[in-house]
Amino acid sequence: MAIYLSSLVGSASIGVYSLATDKIVIVPKYVPLKKAERLARWLKVKLIHTNIGESVLIGALSCANSNGILLPHYVKEEEIETIKSVFKDGNITVMETKKTAYGNMILANDYGAIVDPRLKKSEVKKIEETLDVEAVPGEIAGLPYVGSLAIATNKGVLAHPLLKDSERKLLEDVFKVQVDVGTINCGIPYIGTGLIGNRHAAVAGSLTTGPEMFIIGNVLEVTEE
């Protein structure tokens, strides 16, 4: 298990542009295939090389765990087919609402999910059915866009430094893993924007410092390599 540094489409905000679970990593088509394959190799998962709704903002627009993936309403049919061809046994749900940034609104691992409290009950039900976990409304650092404020793997949760004690308890209860706080990319508190990971490895934005990598490694139980 290891932690790596990388950038995508010229940016250290790799969590905005990619999405990883214990089974897959989705990387935009604009990223050279060799680089995308390297990410998949690091994470020890299958590669899905596609855009979402012709956008490179994979991590912001979609949310997934080992059981399923949630996609915005304007995802293209050929993109869905590309995902299906690799993520064969996963639930694939297109959310037919005006909202699109599901990667920002949902934080999930294989044990549970925290969702933006502003989501409707019908939307939360669809999230639960797709990811096959309980989805609980919650905030991180008093803010609702939980997917951009933390990363959750099946080993740990790393969250915004202003995480409240009550929020930490909720995260521990829902995700059933250790929870801690940190930053990414030299002080950015929006962890989800600059970090992807799973039980095998973590990939942090290229501006991430040594001390930040140390915390990531401890919380997500991956080591520097």
Secondary structure, 3 states (H helix, E strand, C coil): CEEEEECECCECCHHHHCEECCCEEEECCCCCHHHHHHHHHHHCCEEEECCECCECCHHHHCEECCCEEEEECCCCHHHHHHHHHHCCCCEEEEECCCCCCHHHHEEECCCCEEECCCCCHHHHHHHHHHHCCCEEECCECCECCHHHHEEECCCEEEECCCCCHHHHHHHHHHHCCEEEECCECCCECCHHHCEEECCCEEEEECCCCHHHHHHHHHHHCCCEC
